Amino acid sequence: MSLSVSFVLPVKNYSSGRSVDCNTDILLLSALNCMLCSIDDWLEVLHTLSTKK
C-alpha cells in the first residue's frame, strides 16, 4: 500500500521535552509554511470561483 506524501504530517510532541533541535524545528516550520501556502492558494481559488458567479 502506497501513501501519498501529501497525507504525511510532521508532528513533534513539545510537552515532554525541553531540548531544542534547530534542524527539526526548521523542518517542522518549513512544512507548516508549505501547508499554509497551500491553504492560502486554495482559498484564493475558492474566492475567485465564488466571485465569477
C-alpha positions in Angstrom: 0.0 0.0 0.0 1.4 3.3 -1.0 0.9 6.5 1.0 0.9 9.9 -0.8 3.4 12.4 0.5 0.5 14.9 0.9 -1.0 12.7 3.6 2.1 12.8 5.8 2.0 15.4 8.5 5.2 16.1 10.6 4.4 16.0 14.3 6.5 16.6 17.4 5.5 16.4 21.0 6.9 19.5 22.7 5.1 19.0 26.0 7.5 16.3 27.3 10.9 17.5 26.1 12.7 20.8 26.7 15.7 20.3 24.4 15.9 22.3 21.2 16.9 20.8 17.9 17.2 23.5 15.3 17.2 21.1 12.4 13.9 19.5 13.5 12.3 22.9 14.2 13.3 24.2 10.8 11.9 21.2 9.1 8.6 21.4 11.0 8.3 25.1 10.4 9.0 24.7 6.7 6.4 22.0 6.5 3.9 24.3 8.3 4.7 27.1 5.9 4.1 24.9 2.9 0.7 23.8 4.4 -0.3 27.4 5.0 0.7 28.5 1.5 -1.4 25.6 0.0 -4.4 26.6 2.1 -3.9 30.2 1.0 -3.8 29.2 -2.7 -6.9 27.1 -2.3 -8.8 29.9 -0.6 -7.9 32.2 -3.4 -9.3 29.7 -5.9 -12.5 29.4 -3.9 -12.8 33.2 -3.7 -12.2 33.5 -7.5 -14.8 30.9 -8.2 -17.4 32.5 -5.9 -17.0 35.9 -7.4 -17.4 34.6 -11.0 -21.0 33.5 -10.3 
